[in-house]
Amino acid sequence: MAGGEGTRLRPLTSNVPKPMVPLVNRPMMEHVIGLLVRHGFDDIVVTVAFLADQIRDYFGDGSDLGVTISYSTEHMPLGTAGSVGNAKELLDERFLVISGDVLTDIDLSSIWAFHHKRGPVATIGLTAVEHPLEFGIVITDADDNVERFLEKPTWGQVFSDTVNTGIFVLEPEVFDLIPAEQPVDFSSDVFPALVESGRSVLGHTVEGYWEDIGTLEAYLSAHRDILDGRVQVGIPGFEMSDGVWLGEGAEVDPEAQVEGPVLVGPNCRVATGARLGPYTVLGANVKVRPDADLERTIVHDNAHLGPSVRLRGSVVGRSCDLRRNVRTDEGVVIGDKSFVGVDAVIAAGVKVYPFKTVEDGAVINDSIVWESKGARSLFGRDGIRGLANVDITPELAAKVAMAYASMLKRGDTVTTSRDSSRAARMLKRAVMAGLNAAGIDVADLEASPVPVTRFHVRTTRSQGGITVRLAGDAPDEVIIKLLDAEGADVTEATQRKVERLFGREDYRRVLGAEIGDIGFPPRAVEHYTAALTESVDAPGIRQAEFKVVVDYCFGAASFVMPTVLSHLGADVLAVNPYASTSGMTSRQPQAHAEAVADLVRGSGAHLGVVIHPDGDRLTLVADSGRVLDGSEALHAVLALAARTGRLKRVALPVNTSSVAAEIARLGGIEVIQTQISAPALMEKARAGDADLAGDGEGGFVFPHFLPAFDGIAAFVHVLDLLAVTGASLAEVAAAAERSNVVHAEVVTAWEQKGLVMRTLVESASEHEVVLVDGVKIVHDDGWVLCLPDPEDAITHIWAEASSEPAARRLLDEYARRIRVLVR
């Protein structure tokens, strides 16, 4: 019987049928066939179902093993008896049934002889076990007649330690009790029916080793038993010394340390300084690099184990690639063809399913089943981001919230919000549960734009905030964003603290009486609206009588903007003015902007705006109908602010164009360069170092109102600047010189990123070098910035020159240099 899926052995059986899982480098079923051959059985029928072709392809007709094999395919689950009944056309005489996924050396000849002598319809092979709860108990009388069956009993039903081994000798008449194409089980259906009808069913207790390898723990212990000689199983290879077997073509460096019992498969390479500790099994073609250290670990074929890996009590699947200094603890299983990056740590009991990627430096405490990868860093550029309910699960959301809450005082308050999507609603509830579990009260704004959440955190007694929403550029991904007490994104330093708590699972768990409460603050939108209109010259804006086109992108800003604009006396043509998940994910903001441009031209509006779904960013459309990209919008806002004379200092990321710096210089505005990340930009604004900050991607910070990105406030302040200056957006945008910033990416392995940056600094001795974020090298005709990506194995390159072709040449030159370094 070889049709089982072996679900308890996953991920080893995720893409391999259980009988094909290797035991000491041979499939389980091959050991069973070897046992059959030793006892004179040479005509074998194999019942197959799950991934049947793998079994057929490997064993073929059985001639290589000295037997004849026929196959019976089970197209639907038929149970133990049903699967055998499905093959009855091939079973017209007395036959033996045995599972293809057990490890045993039981004397099959004795069961056959016992059956032949006593002549029952069925004989059941029995054995005594220490823990009978997972097996079928069989009760027999003094004459070996079976009286009772108990499948997987409770302790109150354990009347014996004698269990059914799944090895039967049967007469063809049992097929009378096995209806065709129906699920039927031997222990619960066929054998009880035989006993009830008065036909003889006997139990025969046999000596010998028997192990149902149903769990990963049993899989590891089975290898120990084989290597210790507790079961008579052929171990492939030559026993070079006591307890050390080497396969054909295997090479072990003389400076490697081998402590038996150990099996090294054919064509393996074990490098100098490596250590193979007791109960280590290497499959065929495994490469073990210098100073690797393995103990009680099973490694399947074609795996690569990098220098200084340390594996304890683990299983590594076929064709896995473990890089330098990887650590795994007891019970770790890594599925086939998975990649584990440099310095990654996989905690005890974690299961990594096949074809996954664990990034360099990642600490993995939870199994990676559906997730696309195990990330080295919890936070990315936008926050904690991943596929909804795959990478970002309710469990992860709750743990992140608990890690964040553990940095706060018990009894503190955290504001939460979400967008209109079901995914965000589900995950926000998990976030609230995590906060409460750590003794934190929750002020829940429910569906609310990010700026309102930021404002509520800053102006109330909240000590932080968490907002959950769909990613604007990927409708199946979500972002969890953590906010500090000022409503800004938490800094990189805080992110690292959260990651450390999350990685160690070092959460505060309070007593039942201290669990946090949940409240729903009233009038949050009204408070935000009132403060925003007070932060600008509202009478001046009303007097300008602006006519505007506003596209809300189906986001939660539609809850806020109508009230704000009504207070400012604007004549508004509203587009997509309600929250809708399907609408929010149907088009990108750029597509919305092109539609707004048509409406601006057709209606003669003063300007148009697209408020991005989260409310943090915006896209501006000039009165001419021209859509301003992120850098053009930044130039226009800077030029307007310079005309008012209000602006003294502006914070700009280090990759911002020289055009922005020149506009600031002409307006007498000091430029403060910051790192590219949003938290770094917000931190400069919050510290009072700048009166305005912009990221060149539609994100603006007006710190006197809110020291964080706010697309709603940015639009209101643009109206204020236009009203004060009397200028039109088209005029200001046309006056600004177009920038020539170009961008490229070069694939760079994590372990090479530091080398690339150091080499660039050393080779730039003749130029001015700016080390605010990455390496920025100033040339006579422009500059180039090289920055390692925090999430992916790439290096970003930005370049600017007096013309786009010149910028492109500079970009290509540095891309070529980095590619040479990487090679």
Secondary structure, DSSP 8 states (H G I E B T S, - for coil): -B----GGGTTTTSSS-GGGSEETTEEHHHHHHHHHHHTT--EEEEEE-TTHHHHHHHHTTSGGGTSEEEEEE-SS--HHHHHHHTTGGG--S-EEE--TTEEE---HHHHHHHHHHH--SEEEEEEE-S-GGGSEEEEE-TTSBEEEEEES--GGG---SEEEEEEEEE-GGGGGGS-TTS---IIIIIHHHHHHTT--EEEEE--S-EEE--SHHHHHHHHHHHHTTSS-----SEEEETTEEE-TT-EE-TTSEE-SSEEE-TT-EE-TT-EE-TTEEE-TT-EE-TT-EEES-EE-TT-EE-TT-EEES-EE-TT-EE-TT-EE-TT-EE-TT-EE-TT-EE-TT-EE-TT-EE-TT-EE-S-BSS-SEE-S-S--SSSEEEEBTTTB-HHHHHHHHHHHHTTS-TT-EEEEEE-S-HHHHHHHHHHHHHHHHTT-EEEEEEE--HHHHHHHHHHSS-SEEEEEEEETTEEEEEEEEEE-TTSSB--HHHHHHHHHHHHHT------GGG---EE--TTHHHHHHHHHHHTTTHHHHHHHT-EEEEE-TTSGGGGTHHHHHHHTT-EEEEES-S--HHHHTTS-HHHHHHHHHHHHHHHT-SEEEEE-TTSSBEEEE-TTS-B--HHHHHHHHHHHHHHHT---EEEEETTS-HHHHHHHHHTT-EEEEE-SSHHHHHHHHHTTS-SEEE-SSSBEEBTTTBSS--HHHHHHHHHHHHHHH---HHHHHHHS----EEEEEEE--HHHHHHHHHHHHHHTTTSEEE-SSSEEEEETTEEEEEEE-SSSSEEEEEEEESSHHHHHHHHHHHHHHHHHHH-
